[in-house]
Amino acid sequence: MGSGLEGIRNFNRAEVQRAGLSYADLVRASDVVVTKPGYGILSECIANRTRMVYTSRGDFREYDVLVRGVKRYLPSAFIPQEKLKAGDLEGTLEEVLAMPDNFPALPLDGAKKAAEIISERAGLL
C-alpha cells in the first residue's frame, strides 16, 4: 500500500517562474492547498474554488477571522502542526476531498468596483 501522497508536488519559486506560471495558476490547478491561513491564499482559494487544509500560524492577530472565512467559504479541514511536520496528511486530505462542493457564489470584481468608487469620488465618472 502506498503512502497516499503520490500526487503531492512541492514547487519552489524558481520552478514556477521558469514554467511561466503564477501563484494563482498553481492554486487553480490544485485539488487542495495545504497552508497556514493568510489573506492572499484565502482569497486565491475562494476565487479559484480550491479546497484548503490549514494549520495554526502562531501568534497572528487575524488568525481567528481568517479561519472563520476558511470555514465559511471553502471545503476545509484543520491539521495540527505536529501531523503536518510529520508528513501525516493522508487522512486529512481524504477528509477534505470527500466534502461536498460548498463554494458560495461571490463576486470577484472587487478591483473594478474599487476603481469605479474612486473614479466617482474623484469626479472622473
C-alpha positions as CSV (number, residue, x, y, z in Angstrom):
1,M,0.0,0.0,0.0
2,G,1.3,3.4,-1.0
3,S,1.6,6.4,1.3
4,G,-1.4,8.1,-0.4
5,L,0.8,11.1,-1.0
6,E,2.0,10.2,-4.5
7,G,0.1,13.1,-6.2
8,I,1.7,15.7,-4.0
9,R,4.2,18.0,-5.5
10,N,6.2,20.9,-4.0
11,F,7.3,23.7,-6.3
12,N,9.8,26.3,-5.5
13,R,9.5,29.9,-6.8
14,A,12.2,29.4,-9.5
15,E,10.4,26.3,-10.9
16,V,7.1,28.2,-11.1
17,Q,8.7,31.2,-12.8
18,R,10.6,29.0,-15.3
19,A,7.4,27.4,-16.2
20,G,5.8,30.8,-16.9
21,L,3.2,30.2,-14.2
22,S,1.9,32.3,-11.4
23,Y,0.9,31.6,-7.9
24,A,-2.8,31.8,-8.9
25,D,-2.2,29.3,-11.7
26,L,-1.0,26.8,-9.1
27,V,-3.9,27.4,-6.8
28,R,-6.3,27.0,-9.7
29,A,-4.7,23.7,-10.8
30,S,-4.7,22.2,-7.3
31,D,-7.4,20.0,-5.7
32,V,-6.3,21.1,-2.2
33,V,-3.9,23.7,-0.9
34,V,-2.1,22.9,2.4
35,T,-1.2,26.2,4.1
36,K,-1.4,28.5,7.1
37,P,-4.3,30.9,6.7
38,G,-3.4,34.3,5.2
39,Y,-5.3,36.9,3.3
40,G,-3.6,36.1,-0.1
41,I,-4.0,32.4,0.0
42,L,-7.6,32.6,1.3
43,S,-8.7,34.9,-1.4
44,E,-6.9,32.8,-4.1
45,C,-8.6,29.6,-2.9
46,I,-12.0,31.3,-2.7
47,A,-11.6,32.8,-6.2
48,N,-10.4,29.5,-7.7
49,R,-12.7,27.2,-5.8
50,T,-9.8,25.3,-4.3
51,R,-10.2,23.3,-1.1
52,M,-7.9,24.0,1.9
53,V,-6.1,22.1,4.6
54,Y,-4.9,24.7,7.1
55,T,-2.8,24.7,10.2
56,S,-2.2,27.2,13.0
57,R,0.2,30.1,12.5
58,G,1.2,31.0,16.0
59,D,0.7,34.5,17.3
60,F,-1.2,36.1,14.4
61,R,-3.8,38.6,15.3
62,E,-6.1,37.9,12.4
63,Y,-6.0,34.1,12.6
64,D,-9.4,33.6,14.0
65,V,-11.0,35.9,11.4
66,L,-9.2,34.1,8.6
67,V,-10.3,30.7,10.0
68,R,-13.9,31.8,10.1
69,G,-13.5,32.8,6.4
70,V,-12.0,29.5,5.5
71,K,-14.8,27.6,7.2
72,R,-17.5,29.8,5.6
73,Y,-16.3,29.8,2.0
74,L,-14.3,26.6,1.5
75,P,-14.4,22.9,2.0
76,S,-11.6,22.7,4.5
77,A,-10.0,20.8,7.4
78,F,-7.6,21.7,10.1
79,I,-4.3,19.8,10.6
80,P,-2.2,20.2,13.7
81,Q,1.4,21.4,13.2
82,E,2.7,18.1,14.6
83,K,0.9,16.0,11.9
84,L,1.9,18.4,9.2
85,K,5.5,18.4,10.1
86,A,5.5,14.6,10.3
87,G,4.0,14.4,6.8
88,D,0.9,12.7,8.2
89,L,-1.5,14.3,5.7
90,E,-3.3,11.4,4.1
91,G,-6.4,11.2,6.4
92,T,-6.9,15.0,6.4
93,L,-6.6,15.2,2.6
94,E,-9.1,12.4,2.2
95,E,-11.4,14.2,4.6
96,V,-11.4,17.5,2.7
97,L,-11.6,15.8,-0.7
98,A,-14.7,13.9,0.4
99,M,-16.5,17.1,1.4
100,P,-19.3,18.4,-0.9
101,D,-18.5,21.3,-3.2
102,N,-19.6,24.0,-0.8
103,F,-18.3,27.1,-2.6
104,P,-20.7,30.0,-2.1
105,A,-21.0,32.3,-5.1
106,L,-19.1,35.5,-4.5
107,P,-18.5,38.5,-6.8
108,L,-14.8,38.6,-7.9
109,D,-14.8,42.0,-9.4
110,G,-13.6,43.9,-6.3
111,A,-10.8,45.8,-8.2
112,K,-13.2,47.1,-10.8
113,K,-15.7,48.2,-8.1
114,A,-13.0,49.9,-6.1
115,A,-11.8,51.8,-9.3
116,E,-15.4,52.8,-10.0
117,I,-15.8,54.2,-6.5
118,I,-12.5,56.1,-6.6
119,S,-13.3,57.5,-10.0
120,E,-16.7,58.5,-9.0
121,R,-15.5,60.3,-5.9
122,A,-12.7,61.9,-7.8
123,G,-15.3,63.3,-10.3
124,L,-14.0,61.2,-13.2
125,L,-17.3,59.5,-13.9
